[in-house]
Amino acid sequence: MLHRSARVLVGLFAMAACAAPLAAQATPDRASAVEVRRQFMADLDTMYTKLTALANAFPADKFAWRPAPGVRSVGEVFMHVASEFYVYTPMSFGAARSTVVPRGQDGMSKFEAQSTKDDVLKHLRGGFDYATSSVMAVPADSLAGTHKLFGRDFTIIETSVGMTSDMHEHLGQLIAYARMNGIVPP
């Protein structure tokens, strides 16, 4: 069984591979790349809003609930998303990752284990703020072309599609967790 961080990396590479045909058609120019970032940020804002509303809908005692042994709990999934705001979202745009999430598999696991409702709400906000400021600070000229991520060259289209796809997947997962616990998603 792959470790959680390895699964995330495999998932990001798989999503990037799916986006590759689109990116292969044309590497975006500066104006197109700026528009991709604008749309990405709008989607990120929507995701943050939905995830925060969903986290608030869960009672605090349900954050430890998990559908089966060895599967992330409600709180751990929310913290995983928060870690993506802190780490993978900025890196996807060529910005520096936050140091809030310690490096390595153990660091990621320790971060995700801080999964109380208060931790989740704090880190969703903090991670979203960090992602927003980091991505928006990337100069427009740096958005076009490709940049290295996990040792490969990616376009802004590939990384944007990869990040939003992954976050939408986790939102769906959390909606299913909510319904399994009798919580009506907002």
Secondary structure, DSSP 8 states (H G I E B T S, - for coil): ---HHHHHHHHHHHHHHHHHHHHHH----HHHHHHHHHHHHHHHHHHHHHHHHHHHHS-GGGTT--SSTTS--HHHHHHHHHHHHHTHHHHHTT----SSS-SHHHHHHHHHH--SHHHHHHHHHHHHHHHHHHHHHS-HHHHSSEEEETTEEEEHHHHHHHHHHHHHHHHHHHHHHHHHTT----
